[in-house]
Every structure is written in structure tokens, then in C-alpha cells.
Amino acid sequence: MTTARQSGREASGACCAAATPPCGRRKGRLILLAIVAIGLLPLLAALYFRYVSPPQVRATVGRSLEPVPLPFEFIRRLDGAALAHPGVGGKWLMIFAAPGGCDARCRHTLYLTRQARTAQGRNMARIDRLWLITDSVAPAGGLIAAHPDLLLVKATDAKVPQLLGGEENRHINLVDRRGMLVFRYSDAPEPKAFIRELGKLIRF
């Protein structure tokens, strides 16, 4: 009887031992999957908040707008080429609308937007500057030379300058990576505060 019991226990132990390797492999896979998930979650969260649902940044200098799509089909470069949607390059757009003659006030705004972009350091590549020329006057060559990163565009429909605040009311407008008009500033915001706020916005 004792021998039979011992034989049974030995057989049972042999079965458990035989079952251990598959169990161990399953446990190992689960641990590996957990490690991968822990590594991917922060990345997925960052991508979600950057491209799908950017966190809301409270404006202190400018005015946040109800997001509205900018009609890119009505915006052309001076050579007639279509303006690429910011989603293609994943960039923000800083748009200033003003006549081509560009008086002292206009020049000051262009200077301010250039300095604000440059002040972002390595993040400056996340934002492009556009000057929407609202009349038929060609900008001075010297002015253009002073702003080599500035993209000159024109609207083929009056709705574009109106959407940007109107031809007579000059503003600095921000378009996010989704192509949505989301923030508006005066043409002469307080420089340091404007630079700080711009830096917070373009991180997303």
C-alpha cells in the first residue's frame, strides 16, 4: 500500500514537473508584455495629446478662439503654388496679414514675430511665419532680405483676411498642427510674454 502511494506521488510530481516549462514560458511572456506596455504607454499618450487632443493652454497675452479650419485652398504662395497644410509638416503657423507697402507698424510686427520664433531655440523648427499680403503692392526687397524665413502668401478669397481679423485690424494669428485657427494676438503684444506663451503652445 505504501509503495503504491509513493508511486502515485512520484507520478504526480512527474506530471507537475512536466507542466512547469509551459507555465513558466507563459509567465515569461506575460512579464515581457507588461514591460512592453509600460514602455509604450507614455509614447502613446504623448502622441495622443500632441496630434489628437492637445491640452488646452490658457492664453495670457493673446485671445483663444473657437477652433476653425483655415481655408488653405484659398491661400497661394506668390508664385501661385498651393500652400501646404500644416499637418503635412506637423508645424504651427504664425500668420500676419498686412499690405505689401508695410509701414513702420508692420515692420515692427514682422520683427517681433521673427524674434519670437528665433527665441524658441531648437523648437523654432516647429513653427513657420507667413505674411499674408492683402493688396497688390510688392514688398521691398530689403525687407524681404531681412526675413529669409518668412513665407509670402496671398489670398484668392476675401474670406481669408476676414477670418484672420479683417484687413484693417492687423493681428498675429496662430494656426495649430491640425490646420485650425486657435489663437489671436494684437500686432504688438508684450514681447517677453508673447515669446513665453508661444513656447508653451508649440510644444504640442
Summary of the structure (lengths in Angstrom):
residues: 204
radius of gyration: 29.3
end to end distance: 75.8
largest distance: 110.1
contacts: 554
relative contact order: 0.18
helix: 49%
strand: 21%
